[in-house]
Amino acid sequence: MDTKELQEQFKIRLSGVEEGTCCYSIKCNKEFFELAEISDVRDGDVDLQVEMKKTDKLVELNCHFEGLVTAPCDRCLLPVNIPLDFDERLIVKLVPVVEEGENDDDDDIWVMDENTYELDIFHFVYESIFLALPHRIVHEDDENGNPTCDPEVMRKLEELENESHEKETDPRWDALKNLKLD
């Protein structure tokens, strides 16, 4: 699938769509993550189910994300599979005239011109997935509590940690350790 085709699947038509509920299914795969340039995510396979409820002046999108993304481990840099299963909601108010800056206050509520032809949710999807990632990405520990990261990298990290403890500290800083601050 080329870039233009990929971006087109994230455009939801509003013009001419009758009031009521519509459902869409979108696949976020490796091409999506490459195009979105989520630097930490190398690959993924996330199914996105979008339920759109449209009324005269309001569009509500209820999105369910489910799948797996692959990102580098923060300790050993080998790939880690991260399961995703979460929901997001986006509300779009359709108004006669959109004033400059009217959309800036809330990320979950977009204000758009009532004559908008289509709604592009590419960046909304990108941000939702990015914000769902854990702050610290590491391989899970085994049943004994030991990291399952690359053993060679873990050995090297331990060596470096031991070296840093062996180094002598500057005596000028040692004197500061004895200061008592109230």
Order of alpha helices (4+ residues) and beta strands (2+ residues): alpha-beta-beta-alpha-beta-beta-beta-beta-beta-alpha-alpha-alpha
